[in-house]
């Protein structure tokens, strides 16, 4: 450290640690680079050369998000190597809904005092997420902000840019009565509803290394910090072979708020509750919170992280092909014309046992 950095270091910002962090992550970041990347880490901006030769009318699609209060559990359980996957997943899954191919991702990491080892673990997750999302980690920002965060805590946000040919945008406009909804399994709670998850876990006195109730083979940390599933590879493969009329990433707002976002007027999605396997974590959350299943479906994905709306005669083929790619899938419902008395575009049919 030179004398030029002394005053800033005394104010709580360690320029040396920041430089050490950048040096440490360079090879990790470079491992995500695709053919479009024409710059290296450390520049003022990331450069990406867009190849549009296979497209008639390319349209850029962008999304931004964070991880929310799931971060609080990462701090509490001292697990930092998967939360970056959540960060990437929330954006790449969102642009995937419109049929976009993810191109690149940028992250923002902010903390009060930079812990290089911890930050590197977080970036490991971001890198892994980018690999799963088939996009380049084009750049990012690491901010050390003394007195802004509690000791040991940090915040994450990021955004993704993708591209889709205008004629191949999936917007739900061709969805019609008779179409089927195919649900792809979630990996767990994903990254929504954690203000409630944390409250219930604390009330139950659960610690990170405790066996999770009903899942003695897994710890609480493993279950509650299971990273959000990234569906890019599976969904893009399905779209190359089959007609997909609408897609839905089941995030905050659960079934009731997300599915209508991709439905045209005049139709409703009728969901057959129980058509898929509900992971034990959601049964525990329901019991711990004394909630009904409709309440659960308003908050959580309840085992379905992504939904494709396809023609009726293609539904079983979609399920078969997804399972051939090691993705658990089920036909979970049907699109029907709305009646004059229907109030909502999502109708869930529950067995009497619920």
N, C-alpha and C positions, 0 to 999 in steps of 0.2 A: 504493500500500500504506500503510495506517495503522500507527501504533505498536502497535495491538492485535494485529497479525499478526506483529510482529517476532520474538518468541520462537519461534513455530512455524516461521517461515521459516528461522531459524538452526538449527533442529533438522532441517531438510531437507524440510519440507512447504511447498510454494509455493501458498498459497491463491489468489493472483492468477492463477496459471497454471490452476488448477482452474476458476475463474470464467470465464476467457477461453475455456477449452475448452467449457464449457456454452453460452456465448453463440455460439460458432462452429458448434456442431452442432444448434442449435435448429431451423433451417430444414430440415436434412437429416432429422431425426427426424420433424418435422411432415409431411414428404412421404409418410410411411408410414401416416398416420392414416386409419383407416376410420370408418364411420359410428358405430361403437360407442364411440369414444374421446370422453370428456367432460371431459378434464383436459389440462393443458399440461405440458410438461417442467419439472422443477424442484420439483415438489411432493413431499411425504413419501411419497405412494403414487400409483399410476396408477389412474384410474377408468375402468371400461369397462361400458357398459350392454349387457347381453346380450339380443338379440332372439330370443325363443323362439316367435314366432307361428307358424312353420312346423313346429314340433316338438311331438309329443305328450308325450314324456318325455325332456327334454334331459339329457345326461350330460356332465360336464366330463372332459376327458382332458389329462393334463399329462406333460411329460417334461423332463429336464434333462441337460446334457452339457457337455463342453468340447471342445477341439481336440486335446489330447494333445501329443505331441512333434513334431508337424508344425510347431508354433510355433518349434522350434529351427532349422528350415530357413528360416522366414520371417526370423528374426534373422540367420542366416548370409548369406542372399542379399539381405537388405535389401528384402524385398517384403512390404508390409503391407496392401495395398488389397483383397486377396481372402480373407484368413484369416477375416474376419468372416462371409463367405458360408458357409464351413465350419461356423462356430459355429451359425448359424441352421439349416443343413441337418440337422445331427445330431439336433436336437430335432423340427423340423417333419416330417421324414421318418418319425420314430418314431411320432408320434401319428397320422400319415396311415395307417399300417398298420392301425389300428383303425377307419378310416373317418371320422376326425375332421376337421372344418374348422378350421384354425389361426385363432385369434382375435388373440392378442397374444404378444409376446416381450419378455423383459427380459434385459439383459446385465450382466455384471460384468467390469470391466477394472481390473487392478491392476498397478502398476509401482513401481519404486524411486524414480525421478525422472520426473515427468510431462513428456514431450515433446509439446507440443500438436499439432504437425504430424503426428507419427507416430500419435498417438492418433486424430486426425481421419481419417487414412487407414484405420485399423482400423474406425472407425465407418462409413466409407463402405461397407465390405464388409458390415457388419451391416445397414445400411439396404437395400443391394441384395438381401441375403438375405431380408429381410422382404418386400420387393416381390415377389420370386420366390415366396415362401411365402404370399403373399396375406394377410399379417397385419400388425398395427400394432406398431411399436416403442414400447411403452407407457411404458418407463422404463428405468432402469439405475443402475449405481453405478460411479464412478471413484474408485479408492483409490490414493493416493500413500503408499508404505510404505518409507521410507528404510532401507537396509541389509538389506532382505528379499529383493530380487532383484538379480541381476548387472546391471551398467550396460547399458542398451540393451534389456533384456529386460522382458517383461510376461507376464501370464497372463490367460486368457479363460475365462469360463464363462457359461452362460445357461440360460434355461428358457422353454418355450412352453406355453400353455394353449389348448386347442381344445374344440370341442363336437360331439357326435354324438347323434342321436336313438337312444334305447335299442334300438328295433326295427331300426336300421340299423348297429349295431355289427358290425364284421367281426372275428371271433375264431377262424376256422378250424373251428368246430364242424360246419359243413355240408360240409366237404371230404370227398370220397368217391373210391373207386377209379375210375379212368377220367378224372378231371379232369386238365387240362393245366396245366403251369407255363409262364407267359410271362415272359421276362426282359427288362427294360428296360436299355439300355446305361448303364454308368457313364461319368463324364467322366475317369476315371483312377483313381488309387489311393484317392481320397476322403480320409478322415481316420483310417484305421486301419493298423496295421502299421508306423508310422514309426520306431519304435526299430530295427527291422530295416532299413528303407529307408535311414535315415541311416548305419547301420553299413556297408551295402554301397556307398553313394555315397562315403563317406570312404575305404573300402578301395580303391576304383577311382580315387581322386584327382579326382573330378568337382567342378568349380566351377560356380557358378550360371550364368555366361554361356557355359559350354562347350556345344557342340552335344550334344544327348542321343544316346547310342549307338543307331544304327538309325533315328534321327529327326533328320537334320541340319537340317531346317527349323525345329526347335524347340530352345530352350535347356533346360538341365537345370532351371533355375528354373521355366520355363513348364510343363514336364512334371510335376515333382514337387510343385509348388504349385498345379496346376490345382484350382480349388475343387470341392468336393463338389456333385454335381448335386442340385437340388431338384425333386421329382417332383409337387408339389402340383397344379399346373394340369392336367397330363396325367391323373393318376390320378383326380382328382375328376370330370373330364369323362368318363372311361371309366365310372366308377361310376354316373353319371347315366343311362347308356344300356344298361349290361350288368350281368349278375350276376357279382359278384366274391365268391368264397367264402373266400379267404384272401390275405393279403399279407405280404411279408417285406422288411424293409430290410436289405440285406447289409452288416453292419458288422463289428465285431471278432468274430472266431470264424469268419468266412467262411461258406461254404455249410453246413459240417457242424454248426455250433452254432446258426445263425440259422433255417434252414428248419424244424427240428423244433419251434421255439417256436410255430408256427402250424399244426401238424399234430395231428389227433386221434389217440388211441391206435389201434393196429391197422393203420395205413397207413404207407407209406414213399414218399418222393419219389425217383424214378429219373431221374437227370440224364444227358442225352446230351452228354458233353463234346465240344466242337468244333461244337456246333449254333449257336454264336454266334462273332462275330469277337473274338479276343483281342487287345487293344491291345499294341503293341510294348513298352511299359513293363513289362508283366508277364512277357514273354518274357525281357527283360533281367534283371529281378529273379531269375527262376528260374535263369538261367545264372550270374549273379554270385554267387548264394547256393548253387549246386550243389544245388538242391531238386528234388523230384519234383512233379508236378502235384497229387497229393493233399495234399502239404505246402502248396503255394500256395493251394489251395482252403480250407485250414484257417485261413489268415492273411488272404488278400486277397479282394477281390470278383472279380478276374480278368476284369473287363469287364462284369459284371452287377451293377448297383447296387440294383435293386429287382425283386421278383418278385410276380406276380399269379397266383393259382390260380383257374382258371375252368372252367366246364363244357366238355367236349371240343368240343361243336359251336359254342362261342363263341370258341375260341382264335384261329383265323385272323382273325376279325373284330376281336378285340382288337389283334392285330398290325397289321392294316390301318389301324385308327383311330389307333393310336399313331403310326404312320409318317406319317399325315396331319397329325399335330400336331408333326412334325419330331423325333419320338422314334424312335430305332432300337430294334427289338424282334424277338424270336425266340421260337418255341416251343422250350423247352429241356428239357422232360421231362414225365413222366407220374406221377400218383399211383397206386400199386398196393397191394394188400393185402399185409401183411407175412406172410411164412412163419414157421413155428415156429422155424426156425434163423436167422432174420434178427436181427442184433445191433444194427443202427443204422437210423434213420429216413431217412437219406440214403445212397443208393447211386449212385455215379457210374460210368458206363460209359465207359471210355477206349478209343479206337481202338488197334489194335496198334502204330501208329507212335508212340504216347506211351509 
